[in-house]
Amino acid sequence: MPTAMATIEHATQLLDFSQKLDITLLDSVVSCFYMAHGPQQRMADQILTQLKQHPDAWTRVDTILEFSNNQQTKYFALQILEAVIKTRWKVLPTEQCEGIKKYIVGLIIKISSEAEMLQKEKTYIGKLNMILVEILKHEWPKKWPTFVSDIVGASKANESLCQNNMVILKLLSEEVFDFSSGQMTQAKAKHLKDSMCSEFSQIFTLCQFVMENSQNVTLIGATLETLLRFLNWIPLGYIFETQLTSTLVYKFLNVPMFRNVTLKCLTEIAGIGATQYDEQFVVLFSLTMAQLKQMLPLTINIKDAYANGKDDEQKFIQNLSLFLCTFLKEHGQLVEKKEELHTTLLEALHYLVLISEVEETEIFKICLEYWNALASDLYRENPFPSSTPLLISQQIPPRRQMYLSVFSKVRLIMIARMAKPEEVLVVENDQGEVVREFMKDTDTINLYKNMRETLVYLTHLDYQDTERIMTEKLQNQVNGTEWSWKNLNTLCWAVGSISGAMHEEDEKRFLVTVIKDLLGLCEIKRGKDNKAIIASNIMYIVGQYPRFLRAHWKFLKTVVNKLFEFMHETHDGVQDMACDTFIKIAQKCRRHFVQVQVGEVMPFIEEILNNTQSIVCDLQPLQVHTFYEAVGYMISAQTDSVVMERLIEKYMSLPNQAWDNIVKEATRNIDHLREIEVVKQLGNILKTNVRGCKSVGHPFVTQLGRIYLDMLNVYRCLSENISVAISENGEIVTKQPLIRAMRTVKTETLRLISTWVSKSNDAKLVCDNFIPPLLDAVLGDYQRNVPNAREPEVLSTMATFVNKLEGNVKEHIPQIFDAVFECTLEMINKPCYQYLLNSSSWCLIPFLEQETAVQSFYQTYYMMIVQHVLSVVTDTSHTAGLTMHATILAHMFNLVETSKVSEPLFPVGSTQYHSNQVKVTVQGLFDLDQDIPAFKEHLRDFMVQIKEFRSEDVGDLYLEEREKQLQAAQEEKRKVQLSVPGMVNPHDMPEEMQD
């Protein structure tokens, strides 16, 4: 074999299609790509990429596959062929398509006819199978109507061939039923699904024959895997009116090598909702449970068995949890109604309790989903009215009675395994150290939410049992028998999670006990780590019970003073958590801080404002901002405007003092605003103002008015500094710390103004006093600046004005439009600025709807906008905005259709598509421009077609629909949650539901 360097020197010969292909040279280049390093590998990659992209490369595939001895080379050849089939099949001559099809089929039959060869060439045959399926997506059923009968007939030749044919059928099923969304046009997907269903009887007969007669282990395994893919779409008669379920349970479930795939098939069947087959479901449950008890005795410790089991055994436990949860969720009530099956039902629940103890999060999530559904169902069947004392509810409904002992075990598991809530920032790391959490684990947060919801339902079903378990576990923390950070954490997180689920009197008694024991524990335990863990748990719990705090002023005051104490504690995460808890309490108990409470001489807000300096002295800037937002919520509860104005003045005195000093010094020496520490301080002062404005709302106008003109002057000055720096040093200077700090000041200035405008209730005041000087300072700067120095916040600020002030801002629209539209449009088509399209699209449609819009605008911008929007539509990173883009395009096509555009526009044709395809697409864009959903579907089909040509992934085209479905489900779930006391986190509840 030649050396790597010599190979690469000759490799360019491979790109000369007038010469015969040198297979040995190609093998060497492929080997060089996989085994060499540095320049040789890069050169090999370049040659192979060029070869793959050559339009005639596919004509050499058969030669490569026949004569190459290198598996990697063969795989490379198949990649070339796959790309051609996916993207150019429709433009290839019919005889060439037929030739490729026959060649691939022949190759598959040759390799898969011998079991030894099939096993040896596993990867190779896998790729060939995928290529055949790609061909089928184009050819079947129209051009290859006999495919199903062909493959079923061929399967009878020998078992090895039959095994591979099962894999092909499985892949085809997946492509048509699982992955077709967004991968092919809607009409094509429907046609393939209909064809698959209508011809399924032949495939089912083949599967049945194999399961009943074959002794070949690998063939049976492949058949069961294929059957598994069919079960979610085949007509139900094939499942319930044949011997399929009994064959699966009796013949395959207790065979170790088949039990996992069999259990998956049974789970798929269990998930079907079809009341006409209720009796068959009951029989399925009884048969499966009888087999399971032989395989897995009820006395077994599943937690230990899983920990010590092999991979296959662990998968069995997971599959068992899926089967039981799926069946009981779908058909549990069916089994409940049959008294003779109650013991079997309790045995199934016993399995689930044991599986819930397994130390594997994914398995626990499966069980949790079922416990949640069951507890929710039992609660809704007979919810306790929140006003009724719980002692009255002694009569337990019979259905609930059945689950009493099971639920007690589930409560214990939930409390012992409670996931960490988002609010808790002090954590134990993998090394056993107590540290601040910097990265939020969204998986853990979602798990906590689901566990919290489940525990709330379980508490409603038997609050005394929940309280008993928690109190006992807390006593074991205090007396040391169960003391550990993990045990204390999970217990406290569980205590915090059931806020609002108990009757108020019971909650008060329970909470006083918990806090008293925790404070006592804090005194007993030594060591900063122990104290930090206990402190974080105290803060978490008190933050979760605002109802209790509102009803007990002295306790509330003690808690807030304790939080101020924690704000000086330098242990990682404690200060952050103290600030976060403080803001939550401020939001939910705000009125109590501005009223004179019993036994007090003045409102507590006065005390806080008098001591602000000493409270925040050890906090970082971000923490100070949080503190200011929290105090702002308290001030917003003051109803006397004169008192409120005085409070705001006192509240902002520290930031104002620093602001005045900087402005005074800058007036004396303008270079003062070129010092990085000064600019950073300005940024922090403005951030404090933004957070204050966010919480105080419209009354913050007194503070804004005090600094407004100075702030705009600083904005102008810093804009000038940035422009000078760019002209002298180029755009690279925008990355320097000083320039970035200056831009932060500009951004925060705009953010402060838009925050106040969005909360303002006096449109005239805004338009007369605040907008003119702002536009003067901001718009010219935006227009003049180089793209990299433009503040995107300008666009969102203008959008806030237009949305909030509506008709009042009409006179300023031309000035805004003139300053931002053209220069932003120029930026949109550059990849790094495409995000600006969404920021600026707010102005497109309203402007185009104005009768006064001149034809010259259409001549100048119409095609440019269409091209820009289409380029964004076809960019996969902007799929989420498809509805907005479709709305803009539909509006623009409608403008032409309704003759509102009278000047000629020059359409840009595309040479990539058949003229008929272009005609259908364009006609559809006009025909559907009044129906946005249909227009969007048409646009999506067009995107499938162009991406089919470009061989791009089209799996994201339904992203927006998936997001909307999730959002709708979320909104529905929230409505349900709001109806259950304690279900919604007290800090997520609407204000009107607080008291």
HELIX and SHEET records of a PDB file:
HELIX    1   1 ALA A    4  HIS A   10  1                                   7    
HELIX    2   2 ALA A   11  LEU A   15  5                                   5    
HELIX    3   3 ILE A   23  MET A   35  1                                  13    
HELIX    4   4 GLY A   38  GLN A   53  1                                  16    
HELIX    5   5 ALA A   57  ARG A   60  5                                   4    
HELIX    6   6 VAL A   61  PHE A   67  1                                   7    
HELIX    7   7 GLN A   71  ARG A   88  1                                  18    
HELIX    8   8 TRP A   89  VAL A   91  5                                   3    
HELIX    9   9 THR A   94  SER A  112  1                                  19    
HELIX   10  10 ALA A  115  LYS A  120  1                                   6    
HELIX   11  11 LYS A  122  GLU A  139  1                                  18    
HELIX   12  12 PHE A  147  SER A  155  1                                   9    
HELIX   13  13 GLU A  159  SER A  173  1                                  15    
HELIX   14  14 GLU A  174  ASP A  178  3                                   5    
HELIX   15  15 GLN A  186  SER A  198  1                                  13    
HELIX   16  16 PHE A  200  ASN A  213  1                                  14    
HELIX   17  17 VAL A  217  PHE A  230  1                                  14    
HELIX   18  18 GLY A  237  PHE A  240  1                                   4    
HELIX   19  19 LEU A  244  SER A  246  1                                   3    
HELIX   20  20 THR A  247  PHE A  252  3                                   6    
HELIX   21  21 ARG A  259  ALA A  270  1                                  12    
HELIX   22  22 THR A  275  TYR A  277  5                                   3    
HELIX   23  23 ASP A  278  MET A  295  1                                  18    
HELIX   24  24 ILE A  302  ASN A  308  1                                   7    
HELIX   25  25 ASP A  311  GLU A  336  1                                  26    
HELIX   26  26 GLU A  339  LEU A  341  5                                   3    
HELIX   27  27 HIS A  342  SER A  356  1                                  15    
HELIX   28  28 THR A  361  GLU A  381  1                                  21    
HELIX   29  29 LEU A  390  ILE A  392  5                                   3    
HELIX   30  30 PRO A  398  MET A  402  1                                   5    
HELIX   31  31 LEU A  404  ARG A  417  1                                  14    
HELIX   32  32 THR A  442  LEU A  461  1                                  20    
HELIX   33  33 TYR A  463  VAL A  478  1                                  16    
HELIX   34  34 TRP A  485  SER A  497  1                                  13    
HELIX   35  35 GLU A  504  ILE A  524  1                                  21    
HELIX   36  36 LYS A  528  GLN A  544  1                                  17    
HELIX   37  37 PRO A  546  ALA A  551  1                                   6    
HELIX   38  38 TRP A  553  PHE A  566  1                                  14    
HELIX   39  39 VAL A  574  LYS A  588  1                                  15    
HELIX   40  40 ARG A  590  VAL A  594  1                                   5    
HELIX   41  41 PHE A  604  ASN A  610  1                                   7    
HELIX   42  42 THR A  612  VAL A  616  1                                   5    
HELIX   43  43 PRO A  621  SER A  636  1                                  16    
HELIX   44  44 SER A  641  TYR A  651  1                                  11    
HELIX   45  45 SER A  653  ARG A  668  1                                  16    
HELIX   46  46 ILE A  670  ARG A  674  5                                   5    
HELIX   47  47 ILE A  676  VAL A  696  1                                  21    
HELIX   48  48 HIS A  698  PHE A  700  5                                   3    
HELIX   49  49 VAL A  701  ASN A  729  1                                  29    
HELIX   50  50 GLU A  731  LYS A  735  5                                   5    
HELIX   51  51 PRO A  737  LYS A  759  1                                  23    
HELIX   52  52 ALA A  763  LEU A  765  1                                   3    
HELIX   53  53 VAL A  766  PHE A  770  3                                   5    
HELIX   54  54 ILE A  771  ARG A  784  1                                  14    
HELIX   55  55 PRO A  787  ALA A  789  5                                   3    
HELIX   56  56 PRO A  792  LEU A  805  1                                  14    
HELIX   57  57 GLU A  806  HIS A  812  5                                   7    
HELIX   58  58 ILE A  813  ILE A  828  1                                  16    
HELIX   59  59 PRO A  831  TYR A  833  5                                   3    
HELIX   60  60 LEU A  836  SER A  840  1                                   5    
HELIX   61  61 SER A  841  CYS A  843  5                                   3    
HELIX   62  62 LEU A  844  GLU A  849  1                                   6    
HELIX   63  63 GLN A  855  VAL A  873  1                                  19    
HELIX   64  64 THR A  876  GLY A  881  5                                   6    
HELIX   65  65 LEU A  882  GLU A  897  1                                  16    
HELIX   66  66 SER A  915  ASP A  927  1                                  13    
HELIX   67  67 ILE A  932  ARG A  950  1                                  19    
HELIX   68  68 LEU A  959  LEU A  978  1                                  20    
HELIX   69  69 PRO A  986  ASP A  988  5                                   3    
HELIX   70  70 GLU A  991  MET A  993  5                                   3    
SHEET    1   A 2 VAL A 426  GLU A 428  0                                        
SHEET    2   A 2 VAL A 434  ARG A 436 -1                                        
END                                                                             
